Amino acid sequence: MDHALVAIKRMCQAGRLAFTEKAQIEMLRDGLSRQDVLEAILNADRITKRLRSSNPQTGRQETLYVISSTTWSGTPVYTKGKISSEPEGDRFYVMISSKRSVAS
């Protein structure tokens, strides 16, 4: 399994998962809970796409990970996030987008 996906799953399982306001709005609009998003990530067998992006606040390059998977009850979920490191050394998976997927 992809080492980045393993790292993301471990961060999520350890509760080191943060949601941007955009992700929270999308989840609310689509009737998804944090648990739904977590389940979809833990069920994922691959990272669907890697995107190179510039952080709008810092201008620094970063990698965004797109993961499309399903919850344990079969709800398709699309997520986009990034791995963020804190100065203290802690790493978090920051959810930038979380919504129902058209197709998983």
JOUR-V149547 format. One record per helix or strand of 3 or more residues. SS is the DSSP state (~ for helix, > for strand). FROM is the first residue (numbers start at 1). TO is the last residue. If there is no record, write none. Layout:
# JOUR-V149547
SS/FROM/TO ; SS/FROM/TO
This chain:
# JOUR-V149547
~/3/13 ; >/17/19 ; ~/21/30 ; ~/34/43 ; >/49/54 ; >/61/70 ; >/76/85 ; >/91/100
